Amino acid sequence: MKKTLTLLTVLLLAFLYFQREQSANLDEPFVGAKAAIVVDAETNKILYELNSKEAMAIASMSKMMTQYIVLDAINRGDIQWDTLYHPSAAVFQKTDQPALVTLGMSSSGAYTVKELFTAMTVISANDAAIALAEMVSGSEEAFVDVMNAQAEEFGLQSAHFINATGLDEGETNMASARDVAALAQILIKDHPEVLDYTKMTDFTTSEGIRRWNTNAMLPGMPSAMKGMDGLKTGYTEEAGSCFASTGIFDGRRIITVVMGASEERNQTNPSRFDVTRQLLDEYALN
């Protein structure tokens, strides 16, 4: 059954990928991003795209693939939500830079899959992503092999992963806006439970610390937009500011991807959210 669903997903992706471009939209460059796309997830219709086939750094939008593989592992019973993780030396070595977003694990602590998955999804915790990769595949390096195999199975045209986080490490994770949109669509279709986590405005860690979602467009957040329920932000120096969004608007699930937004990190009213709002207003809302 799952192979049949996967085949259908790949066929849908092929339709999305090779669909005729909307020339009227492409004639006018969209200010504020290097690439963008708007997709009706119900019909696979591309409502707008800009440089959507060009492979670019995708930063923490990479974690959508990590989410997919972890949720697959949970569904198979390889790990459970309450399985405990004891931090390895590698997870600290790879996330020892003060500027990196982390859950802030203790070397003597133990953390459930649920807390790690929530931290990776809500605050984009890089140590949590690496920890989950280790739990699923034994090491982040082995997990990356699974990521690339999964990307090939999905038919992603330009996606290539070197880590589970999206961090720049000399090389960096790459994909086109079309690939990111397709990945988002497949993730939601195969694992709709991911939305239970992406729509959380905040969560409290096992140490009692309240942490807030990086998606400022969720209801109740500073740049709130009614209907928004995900999906994943990203930022690195190479990628710039990125955002893959999803929500129900006018009764339709819409997916947008904004890559390389021209903003400074931690800027008030970040332009990736402004660009996303404008895309939704102009191409998805009646």
C-alpha positions in Angstrom: 0.0 0.0 0.0 2.7 2.4 1.0 4.6 1.7 -2.3 1.4 2.6 -4.2 1.1 5.8 -2.3 4.7 6.7 -2.9 4.3 6.0 -6.6 1.3 8.3 -6.7 3.2 10.9 -4.8 6.1 10.8 -7.3 3.7 11.0 -10.2 2.1 14.1 -8.6 5.5 15.6 -8.1 6.4 15.0 -11.7 3.2 16.8 -12.7 4.1 19.7 -10.4 7.7 19.9 -11.5 7.0 19.9 -15.2 3.8 21.9 -15.2 3.8 24.8 -17.6 5.1 27.9 -16.0 2.8 30.9 -15.4 4.5 33.3 -17.8 2.4 36.3 -16.7 3.7 35.9 -13.2 7.3 35.3 -14.2 7.4 38.5 -16.2 7.5 40.6 -13.0 10.4 39.8 -10.6 9.2 39.4 -7.0 11.1 41.9 -4.9 12.6 40.6 -1.6 13.6 37.0 -2.5 15.9 35.2 -4.8 13.4 32.4 -5.4 9.7 31.8 -4.6 6.8 29.5 -5.4 3.1 29.2 -4.4 1.4 25.9 -4.9 -2.2 24.8 -4.4 -1.6 21.5 -2.5 -5.0 20.1 -3.4 -4.6 20.5 -7.2 -0.8 20.7 -7.5 -1.3 23.9 -9.5 1.6 26.4 -9.4 0.1 29.8 -8.7 3.3 31.7 -8.9 7.0 31.0 -9.2 10.3 32.8 -9.5 13.6 31.1 -10.2 11.8 28.0 -8.8 14.1 25.4 -10.6 17.4 26.9 -9.4 19.2 24.9 -6.7 20.1 27.1 -3.7 21.1 26.7 -0.1 18.0 25.8 1.9 19.2 26.2 5.5 16.8 24.7 8.2 14.1 24.0 5.7 16.2 20.8 5.4 14.7 19.7 8.6 11.5 18.8 6.8 13.3 15.8 5.4 14.6 15.0 8.8 11.0 15.2 10.1 9.8 12.9 7.4 12.4 10.2 8.1 12.0 10.4 11.9 8.2 10.1 11.6 8.7 7.1 9.2 10.9 5.5 11.9 8.3 6.1 14.6 5.5 4.6 12.4 7.6 1.5 11.8 8.2 1.2 15.5 12.0 1.6 15.2 11.8 4.3 17.8 8.9 5.6 20.0 8.0 9.0 21.1 9.1 8.2 24.7 12.4 6.6 23.6 15.3 8.3 25.6 18.4 9.9 24.0 21.6 10.3 26.0 23.7 13.0 24.2 26.8 11.9 22.3 30.0 13.8 22.1 29.3 14.4 18.4 26.2 16.4 19.1 28.1 18.9 21.2 31.0 19.1 18.8 28.8 19.9 15.9 26.7 22.6 17.8 29.3 24.3 20.0 29.0 27.7 18.3 27.2 30.2 20.5 25.2 31.6 17.7 23.5 28.3 16.8 20.0 27.6 17.9 19.9 24.5 20.2 17.8 22.9 22.8 20.8 23.2 25.1 21.1 19.6 26.2 23.2 18.5 29.2 25.8 15.8 28.8 24.3 14.0 31.7 20.7 14.5 30.6 18.2 12.2 28.9 15.7 13.5 26.3 12.7 11.9 24.7 12.1 11.7 21.0 9.0 13.9 21.5 11.0 16.7 23.1 13.7 16.5 20.5 11.2 16.4 17.6 9.3 19.4 19.2 12.5 21.4 19.7 13.7 20.7 16.1 10.3 21.7 14.7 9.3 24.6 16.8 12.6 26.4 17.5 14.7 24.7 14.8 17.1 23.2 17.4 20.2 21.9 15.6 21.4 19.6 18.4 17.9 18.0 18.5 18.0 17.3 14.7 21.5 15.6 15.0 20.3 13.6 18.1 17.3 12.3 16.1 19.5 11.4 13.2 21.7 9.4 15.5 18.7 7.7 17.0 17.3 6.6 13.6 20.5 5.7 11.8 23.3 5.5 14.4 25.1 8.6 13.1 24.3 11.8 11.3 26.5 10.6 8.4 24.4 7.4 7.9 21.2 9.5 8.3 22.3 11.8 5.4 22.5 8.8 3.1 18.9 8.0 4.0 18.0 11.7 3.3 19.5 11.6 -0.2 18.0 8.2 -1.0 14.6 9.5 0.1 15.0 12.6 -2.1 15.8 10.4 -5.1 12.7 8.3 -4.3 10.6 11.4 -4.2 11.9 12.5 -7.5 13.4 15.7 -6.2 15.3 17.2 -9.1 18.1 19.2 -7.4 18.0 18.3 -3.7 21.3 17.2 -2.1 21.9 16.9 1.6 25.1 16.9 3.6 23.7 17.1 7.1 20.4 16.8 9.0 20.3 20.4 10.0 20.9 22.7 7.0 23.9 24.3 8.6 26.7 25.6 6.4 29.7 23.3 6.7 31.9 24.3 3.8 29.2 22.6 1.7 25.6 23.0 2.4 22.2 21.4 1.7 20.8 22.5 -1.6 17.4 22.3 -3.4 15.2 24.3 -5.6 12.1 26.1 -4.5 10.1 23.5 -6.4 11.8 20.7 -4.6 11.2 22.3 -1.2 7.5 22.8 -2.0 7.2 19.2 -3.2 8.9 18.0 0.0 6.5 20.0 2.1 3.6 18.6 0.2 4.8 15.0 0.6 5.5 15.5 4.3 2.0 16.8 5.0 0.4 14.1 2.9 2.2 11.2 4.4 2.6 12.5 7.9 -0.2 15.0 8.6 0.7 14.7 12.3 3.6 17.0 11.7 1.2 19.9 11.7 0.4 19.2 15.3 4.0 20.4 16.0 4.5 23.0 13.3 1.4 25.0 14.5 2.6 25.2 18.2 3.4 28.8 19.0 5.7 27.7 21.9 6.7 24.7 24.1 8.2 24.2 27.5 11.4 22.1 27.7 11.9 19.3 30.3 13.9 21.9 32.2 11.0 24.3 32.4 12.2 26.8 29.8 9.6 28.3 27.5 10.7 28.5 23.9 8.9 30.2 21.0 8.3 29.1 17.4 10.5 30.7 14.7 7.4 31.0 12.5 6.1 34.5 13.3 3.0 34.0 11.0 1.2 31.5 13.2 -2.0 32.7 14.9 -1.1 34.5 18.1 2.4 35.4 16.9 3.7 38.9 15.9 3.1 38.5 12.1 0.0 36.3 12.5 -2.0 35.3 9.4 -5.3 33.4 9.9 -5.1 29.9 8.6 -1.3 29.4 8.9 -0.3 26.2 10.5 3.3 25.6 9.5 5.9 24.8 8.3 9.6 25.6 8.5 11.9 28.6 8.7 15.6 28.7 7.8 18.6 31.0 8.0 22.3 30.7 7.2 24.7 33.2 5.8 24.8 31.3 2.5 21.0 30.7 2.2 19.8 34.0 3.6 16.4 34.0 5.2 14.0 31.3 4.0 10.5 30.1 4.8 8.4 27.2 3.7 4.8 28.0 4.8 1.5 26.2 4.7 -2.0 26.9 5.8 -5.7 26.6 4.8 -6.8 29.7 2.9 -10.2 30.0 1.4 -10.7 26.3 2.0 -7.5 25.3 0.2 -4.2 24.1 1.6 -1.5 26.4 0.1 2.2 25.9 0.3 4.7 28.7 -0.3 8.4 28.8 -0.4 10.6 31.9 -0.1 14.4 31.6 -0.5 17.1 34.1 -0.1 15.0 36.9 1.4 17.0 40.1 1.8 16.8 40.8 5.5 19.1 41.0 8.4 18.7 38.2 11.0 16.6 39.2 14.0 15.1 42.1 12.1 11.7 43.3 13.2 8.9 42.2 10.8 11.2 39.9 8.9 10.9 40.3 5.1 10.5 36.5 4.6 7.2 36.8 6.3 6.3 40.0 4.5 7.1 38.3 1.2 5.1 35.2 2.2 2.1 37.4 3.1 2.3 39.2 -0.2 2.5 36.0 -2.1 -0.6 34.6 -0.3 -2.5 37.9 -0.7 -1.8 38.2 -4.4 -1.9 34.6 -5.6 -3.8 32.4 -3.1 -6.6 34.5 -1.6 -9.7 35.4 -3.6 
